Amino acid sequence: MAYDEELAERVRELVAGEQRVTEQRMFGGLAFMVNGNMSVAASRQGGLLVRVDPAEAGTLIDERVQPMVMGGREMVGWLYVDPSVVRTDEQLRTWVDRGVGYARSLPVKKKRKR
């Protein structure tokens, strides 16, 4: 299943004014990178993957926001946000701002030479 293209477009509109934001297909979804760090992604399961401060992740988890699991392993500092949590533009902005803000707090990643 491909990622939710409508959700990806909504995220794209929210990050349009941000500097050093790029898009990259990853894990079957579409990730939005800030300074080379993944911030949010339209998930192939629907919904949004959001990068957050690992120290704060536990306070954000509920029945519709869960730790991201990949290959049977929980990804610390990553949350899967159910589509029902990002239905409105205000809800989506909250999560996108959280992911972009955390990614921006990380050191800039240099592009790898191939």
Stockholm file with secondary structure:
# STOCKHOLM 1.0

chainA/1-114         MAYDEELAERVRELVAGEQRVTEQRMFGGLAFMVNGNMSVAASRQGGLLVRVDPAEAGTLIDERVQPMVMGGREMVGWLYVDPSVVRTDEQLRTWVDRGVGYARSLPVKKKRKR
#=GR chainA/1-114 SS CCCCHHHHHHHHHHHTTSSSEEEEEETTEEEEEETTEEEEEECTTSSEEEECCHHHHHHHCBTTEEEEEETTEEEEEEEEECGGGGCSHHHHHHHHHHHHHHHHHSCCCCCCCC
#=GC SS_cons         CCCCHHHHHHHHHHHTTSSSEEEEEETTEEEEEETTEEEEEECTTSSEEEECCHHHHHHHCBTTEEEEEETTEEEEEEEEECGGGGCSHHHHHHHHHHHHHHHHHSCCCCCCCC
//
